[in-house]
Amino acid sequence: MNSMDLILNAHNKAEFEPAHTAEHLLNATMVKMFGCPRSRNAHVEKKKSKCDYLLAEEPTAEQVAAIEARVNEVIASNLDVSIEYMRREEAASIVDLTKLPVDASEILRIVRIGDYDVCACIGAHVGNTSEIGTFRIISHSYEDGVWRLRWKTYK
């Protein structure tokens, strides 16, 4: 299967859509709050998920609570999740393409969550943030500039 097949058949990918969409919101929240890159290492599942962020220091308890509150606030905003396709050159002006595989197609699948997040992604997503449920941070740890955040969505 080539990269175009992966893009066009993304809806067949077996993922837990609420958690995957919540990951987008978490990434956007981290970028907005801390100015860091989106997670470079993520594992998203129904049972629990984790994301690693490159940060100069560990977030305070207040900041952790603010991240959780902000993600839940966005979920409660009932934002539509939309998908569009565009050429890589056009996408580069609106999204970070540094995570794309070398063999990625010239045509990219762009996922928008209202006006809160936009990202190139082949994963499965809900149609509206109201379908996610509640986002909860389970635990977190900090080592050598990497903050690992473990979280879950609850319906």
N, C-alpha and C positions, 0 to 999 in steps of 0.2 A: 504494500500500500504506500503510495507516495504522499507527500505533504498536502497536496491538493485534496486527495481522497480523505485525509484526516480532517481537513477543514470542513469539507462538505458533508462529512458523516459524523460530525461532532455530537449530534443529538443522540447517537447510538452509544456514546461513551458511558460506561456504568459508573456514575458518580452520584453522590448525595447532593442534589441541587441546592437545597437550603444552605448547607455548610459551604459549598463552593462559592455561592453568591455572597455569603457572609465574609468569606476570605477576601473578596474584592473590597467590601466595605471596610474591613479591618486594615487592609493595605492602604487604602485611600486615607483613612483616619491617621495612620502612622505617618504617612507622608505629610499630611496637613499639620499635625501636631508637633512632629519632631524634625521634619525636613530630611528624613532618612529615605533611602531607596525602598521600594516595595520589597517584600520578603524574597530572599534568594533561595530559601529552603523551606518548603511547605509540605505538609502531609495532611490531607483533608479526608476525613471519614465521618460517618454517622456517629460512631462511638465517641470519638474525640479527635481533635485536630491540633496541629502545632505549626507555628511559623517562627522563623528566626529573623531578627532584625539587627543590622549593624548600627550600634549606638555608642556614643562616647561614654555614657554612664547609664547605670540602671535607673529606670523610671521609679519615681517615688510611689508610695501607696496611693496618694492623691491622684497622681497621673494615671496609674493603672485603673482606678475607679472612673476617671474621666474618659479613658479610652472605651471602657465597657459602656458607660452611659451614652457616649457619642454614637457608637455603633448601634445601640438600641434606639436612639433618637432617629437615626437615619432609617432604620428598619420600619419604625412606626410612621414614617413620612409617606409610606405607600408609593414608593417610586417605581415606575415601570422599568423593566429590564429589556433593552432592545439590542438587536444584532444587525450589523451592516457589514458589507464587504468592501474593501478598498485596496488600491495598489499600495505596496510597501512605501513608496515615495510619499504618497499622501498621508499615510498613517504615521510616518515618522514626524510629522508636524504636530501631532496631537497625543502620541503615546510613546513611552520608552520601549524601544525595540531591542535593547541589549540582551534580553533573555531569550530572544528567538533562536531556535536551532539554526545551524548553518544552512541546512537544506530546506528551510521554510519556503513556502510558496511565495510568488510575487504578489498574489492576492491574499490579503489577510482578513481574518474574521475579527471584527471589533465589537466588544461588548460594552454597552453604556448602561449605567444605572442612574437614571434621572440625569441631573447635572452634577452628581456627586463623584462619579468615577467613570473612567473610560480606559479600556485595556484591551490589548490584543490577546485573545484566548480561544482555545478550541473546546473548552469544557462545557458541561451542562449547567444551566442556570434556571432559577425560577422565573416566572413572568413578571412578578411584582414583589417588592421587598416584604409586603404583608404576608407572603407565604413562607418566610424564613422562620418565624417564631422568635424566641428570646436568645440573645447572645450572652454567654457567661464565660468569664475568664476563670479557669480551673486552678491554674498555677503558673508560675513563671520563675525563671532563673537567669542569672547573668554571669558570663564568664568570657574573658579575653575579648571584650568588645561586642559580644553577641548576646542579645537578649532573646531567650526562647520563651515564647508565650504558648501555653496550652489552653485550649478553649473548646466550647461545645455549643451547639444550637439546640434549643428545646422547643417543642411544639406544644 
